Amino acid sequence: MDESKTLKLTVTENLADLRADIGLTQAGVCHSRSQIKKIFTDKKSDVKGKYVKPSYILQVGDEILAEVPLSAE
């Protein structure tokens, strides 16, 4: 069983208008693209309480919850 932690990120102007996957990457949530991809394919992320696709465009004030693996791949 992989261990993970849930991170909460509030979107600021520097992440606004980016895709959700790119925003999480730029925020330093994960160290690899494969980890970011897994967060979305496993539906372990949401914005405003709803699952979003990686292509979701972030808006200032959006709160992203993402379940991030603790172990490196």
Buried (B, 14 or more C-beta within 10 A) or exposed (E): EEEBEEBEBEBEEEBBEBBBBBBBBEBEBBEEEEBBEBBBEEEBBBBEEEEBEBEBEBEEEBEBBBBBBEEEE
